[in-house]
Structures are given as structure tokens and as C-alpha cells.
Amino acid sequence: MDQRSLAVVALLVVAGCTGSPMGASEPGSGGAATTATACSPTSQSTETVPPRVTVCDRETSEALGTVAVEIADTPDARYTGLSEHESLGANEGMLFVYASEGRHTYVMRSMDFPIDIVYVDADGRITEIHHAPTEDDNEDLTPYPGRGKWVLEVPYNWTVERGVEVGDRVVVEDTERN
């Protein structure tokens, strides 16, 4: 992972320590971290691990699924996205990071495999989920619009298989645990 990506993930983690929506605080806790749950990681280790994103049920805070993600935080990385990948593993994905929440539209340009596209707002809540099949060519690409500060791409139907819905919460876990 390059230094810029690591810095973005570190900022997300630090924000989580102060009660940011992308951190490990529970809904209704006033931003304060609560006791350990599947959606508030507390594991201690000194090894470096890929960034992980956990999706939590909006009502129970139960972890619905976790994916190891690559970070796309530059215009070039966001444009290329997963198009240079041959596939995704069952619990792999890509997290697209923007400076602020906004309207975005994703397409399946040069993609060899279908994916789910999950928009996440500045409060860490899922605002939109699209199930995007591959396209026959790069002409007349289907647009997948949404509102978010983050966009999570995961394997096709990953959200369906885990019961992920609009309104559920997304938590970015530490990449380095001390």
C-alpha cells in the first residue's frame, strides 16, 4: 500500500477514535466507543494487515460481513478502480475515498466480473446499493448513481447474501493495531 493510501486509512482510524461515523462507535452512544462487539474491533496485534471494512446491521449492530479492501483515494485510482483486476475473492473489495460527501456515478468500464456498488454517506450509513453486471462493451455503459463520501465495491450479490441494506452502517477497521 502506498503512503498516501495508508495516510487516508490512518485518518479514518483516528477519526474513529473521536466518534466519527466511520469509526467503531455504536449508534446512540453519542459518538463514544462502547464495549467490544463485532462492529467495534478491539483486537490487539503488531502486524500490518490490509484495511478491512465491516458492514453492521442498523438496528442490532451485528456484523453482517467484513471485507479486506484496497483503497482508491486519488482521481486516477478512482477512475481505474477494479478494472485492472481479474476477479475479487469472496471477502475482498475496494473502498473509494472522497474528501466530502457528494453525488457520484460509477460504471462497469473494462470490468471482467460483476460487483455490488455500495454508497456510504459521511455518517457511515449506506445510502444506495447497486448490483452491477458486466457490460458487453465499453459503449453506452449503464450508470450507477448514488450519494456518498465513500463507495465500497464488493463481489456481486455479496450484499444480498449477507442481508446488507440501505441504512446499515459501515465501519473501517484499523490497518495497524498496537
C-alpha positions as CSV (number, residue, x, y, z in Angstrom):
1,M,0.0,0.0,0.0
2,D,1.4,3.4,-0.9
3,Q,2.0,6.1,1.8
4,R,-1.0,8.2,0.6
5,S,-3.4,5.3,1.0
6,L,-2.0,4.4,4.4
7,A,-2.4,8.1,5.4
8,V,-6.1,8.1,4.4
9,V,-6.8,4.9,6.2
10,A,-4.9,6.2,9.3
11,L,-7.1,9.4,9.2
12,L,-10.2,7.2,9.0
13,V,-9.0,5.2,12.0
14,V,-8.1,8.4,14.0
15,A,-11.5,9.8,13.2
16,G,-13.0,6.6,14.5
17,C,-11.3,7.2,17.9
18,T,-13.1,10.5,18.1
19,G,-16.5,9.1,17.3
20,S,-16.6,9.7,13.5
21,P,-19.2,7.8,11.6
22,M,-16.6,5.6,10.1
23,G,-15.2,4.7,13.5
24,A,-16.1,2.0,15.9
25,S,-18.7,3.9,18.0
26,E,-22.2,2.4,18.2
27,P,-25.3,4.2,17.2
28,G,-26.9,6.0,20.0
29,S,-23.7,6.1,22.0
30,G,-23.1,9.8,21.4
31,G,-20.0,9.0,19.4
32,A,-18.3,7.3,22.3
33,A,-16.8,3.9,21.7
34,T,-18.7,1.2,23.5
35,T,-17.7,-2.3,24.8
36,A,-16.4,-4.7,22.2
37,T,-18.9,-6.0,19.6
38,A,-18.4,-7.5,16.2
39,C,-18.7,-3.9,14.9
40,S,-16.3,-2.3,17.3
41,P,-13.0,-4.1,16.8
42,T,-10.6,-4.3,19.8
43,S,-8.1,-6.9,18.7
44,Q,-4.5,-6.1,19.6
45,S,-1.7,-7.1,17.3
46,T,1.5,-5.6,15.9
47,E,1.3,-7.0,12.4
48,T,0.2,-4.9,9.5
49,V,-3.0,-6.1,7.8
50,P,-4.9,-4.9,4.8
51,P,-7.6,-2.3,5.6
52,R,-10.9,-4.0,6.5
53,V,-14.4,-2.8,6.2
54,T,-17.3,-4.3,8.3
55,V,-20.9,-3.7,7.5
56,C,-23.2,-3.7,10.6
57,D,-26.9,-4.1,10.9
58,R,-28.5,-0.7,11.5
59,E,-30.7,-2.0,14.3
60,T,-28.7,-4.6,16.1
61,S,-25.1,-3.5,15.3
62,E,-24.4,-7.2,14.4
63,A,-21.6,-7.6,11.9
64,L,-23.2,-8.7,8.6
65,G,-19.9,-9.1,6.7
66,T,-16.3,-8.0,6.6
67,V,-14.0,-7.4,3.5
68,A,-10.3,-6.7,3.1
69,V,-10.1,-3.6,0.9
70,E,-7.8,-1.8,-1.4
71,I,-8.0,2.0,-1.0
72,A,-8.7,4.2,-4.1
73,D,-8.2,7.8,-2.9
74,T,-6.8,9.6,-5.9
75,P,-8.6,10.6,-9.1
76,D,-6.6,8.1,-11.1
77,A,-7.1,5.3,-8.6
78,R,-10.9,6.0,-8.5
79,Y,-11.1,6.1,-12.3
80,T,-9.3,2.8,-12.7
81,G,-11.0,1.1,-9.7
82,L,-11.2,-2.7,-10.1
83,S,-10.9,-2.7,-13.9
84,E,-7.4,-4.0,-13.8
85,H,-8.3,-6.9,-11.6
86,E,-9.3,-10.3,-13.0
87,S,-11.7,-11.1,-10.1
88,L,-12.4,-10.5,-6.4
89,G,-12.1,-13.0,-3.6
90,A,-15.3,-13.8,-1.6
91,N,-14.4,-11.2,1.1
92,E,-12.3,-8.7,-0.9
93,G,-13.3,-5.3,-2.2
94,M,-12.2,-1.7,-2.9
95,L,-13.0,1.4,-0.9
96,F,-13.2,4.6,-2.8
97,V,-12.5,7.7,-0.6
98,Y,-13.6,11.2,-1.3
99,A,-12.8,14.4,0.6
100,S,-16.5,15.1,1.1
101,E,-19.9,13.6,0.5
102,G,-21.3,14.2,-2.9
103,R,-23.2,12.7,-5.9
104,H,-21.1,10.1,-7.9
105,T,-21.9,7.8,-10.7
106,Y,-20.0,4.6,-11.3
107,V,-19.9,2.5,-14.5
108,M,-18.5,-1.0,-15.3
109,R,-15.8,0.2,-17.7
110,S,-13.5,-2.6,-18.7
111,M,-14.7,-4.9,-15.9
112,D,-14.4,-8.7,-16.3
113,F,-16.6,-9.6,-13.4
114,P,-19.9,-8.2,-11.8
115,I,-19.9,-6.4,-8.5
116,D,-22.1,-4.7,-5.9
117,I,-21.6,-0.9,-5.6
118,V,-22.4,0.4,-2.1
119,Y,-22.6,4.2,-1.4
120,V,-21.8,5.3,2.1
121,D,-22.6,8.8,3.4
122,A,-20.5,11.0,5.7
123,D,-22.3,9.5,8.7
124,G,-21.2,6.0,7.8
125,R,-24.7,4.9,6.6
126,I,-25.4,3.0,3.4
127,T,-27.4,5.3,1.1
128,E,-27.6,3.1,-2.1
129,I,-26.8,-0.4,-3.3
130,H,-26.4,-1.4,-6.9
131,H,-25.9,-4.9,-8.3
132,A,-23.8,-4.3,-11.5
133,P,-23.4,-7.0,-14.1
134,T,-20.6,-6.8,-16.6
135,E,-21.2,-4.9,-19.8
136,D,-20.9,-6.3,-23.3
137,D,-18.6,-3.4,-24.4
138,N,-17.4,0.0,-23.2
139,E,-20.1,1.8,-25.3
140,D,-23.3,3.1,-23.6
141,L,-22.3,2.0,-20.1
142,T,-25.1,1.7,-17.5
143,P,-24.8,4.4,-14.9
144,Y,-25.0,3.5,-11.2
145,P,-25.5,6.8,-9.3
146,G,-25.5,7.5,-5.6
147,R,-24.6,9.8,-2.8
148,G,-21.7,9.2,-0.5
149,K,-18.3,10.1,0.9
150,W,-17.2,6.5,0.4
151,V,-18.1,3.9,-2.2
152,L,-17.5,0.2,-1.4
153,E,-17.2,-2.3,-4.2
154,V,-17.6,-5.9,-3.3
155,P,-18.3,-9.2,-5.1
156,Y,-21.7,-9.5,-7.0
157,N,-24.6,-10.2,-4.6
158,W,-22.3,-10.0,-1.5
159,T,-24.8,-7.6,0.0
160,V,-27.8,-9.9,-0.8
161,E,-26.0,-13.0,0.7
162,R,-25.4,-11.1,3.9
163,G,-28.6,-9.2,4.2
164,V,-26.9,-5.8,3.8
165,E,-29.5,-3.0,3.3
166,V,-29.7,0.8,2.8
167,G,-29.4,2.3,6.3
168,D,-26.9,-0.3,7.6
169,R,-23.6,1.1,9.0
170,V,-20.1,0.8,7.6
171,V,-17.0,0.7,9.9
172,V,-13.4,0.9,8.6
173,E,-11.2,-1.1,11.0
174,D,-7.6,-0.3,11.9
175,T,-4.9,-1.3,9.4
176,E,-2.2,-1.4,12.1
177,R,-3.0,-2.5,15.6
178,N,-0.7,-1.8,18.5
